[in-house]
Amino acid sequence: MFNHEKKDIFFDLDHTIWDFDKNAEESLHELYFKYKFDNLFNQASSTRFIETYTINNHRLWGLYHHGKISKPELRKARFSDTFTELGVDPKLFPEQFEQEYLTICPQKTNLFPNAHETLSYLAEKYNLHLISNGFKEACETKLEKSNLGRYFKNIFISEVIGVNKPDPRIFHFALETANAQAQQSLMIGDNLDADIRGALNVGIDAIFFNPNVVEKPKDVSHMIIDLKELQAIL
């Protein structure tokens, strides 16, 4: 399947192992009613609020990956833009809501199916590492609460390193620190831009994790829809 035997595997965290959308949905649903957003938005269900937030959050993370917005700008805009789209003055957004969200969400432990099983299998055969564009405090909490840190020899967090995927520098830093060779390494992630093309651009093979089964682009050779498929591939 690959031109060279693999020794080091680099994983993304959010949307690849840790189910960001599911964990965020649970957290936002709880807080929606705690802060009486059902009255504020005149919506008895939290569905529209969560859907709007999710779209905005994904868009803003795309900008953050490329350094076009900062961490504070991302965190502010994802809720203020959601309020604006839903016809409510963003000045009415309670700051404490976000603080609670930032505390609650990373403690959630919903992972994609077969995550522990697959990581345990791979850790016996390969050196596993993590490269995340997530924020330091949130990543550390997710890894601890979900008992994921034990699988990885190195954990690279972009906020600590100072550059985000797909910047080649974060991949070169990870390879050098892990004492890994690009041709003998593999990147697994959900984000075509940050994870897949970012890795391919520095000579690292990549597997597109695609649980939503969107159409695979022509420039992407390898794709899985369930983490368990890695046990057959590797």
JOHUTA-V869205 format. One record per helix or strand of 3 or more residues. SS is the DSSP state (h for helix, s for strand). FROM is the first residue (numbers start at 1). TO is the last residue. Records with the same first field share a line. If there is no record, write none. Layout:
BEGIN
SS=FROM-TO, FROM-TO
END
This chain:
BEGIN
s=8-11, 127-132, 154-157, 185-189, 205-209, 222-224
h=20-34, 37-40, 47-65, 71-85, 90-92, 95-107, 115-123, 136-145, 149-151, 158-161, 168-178, 182-184, 192-200, 229-233
END
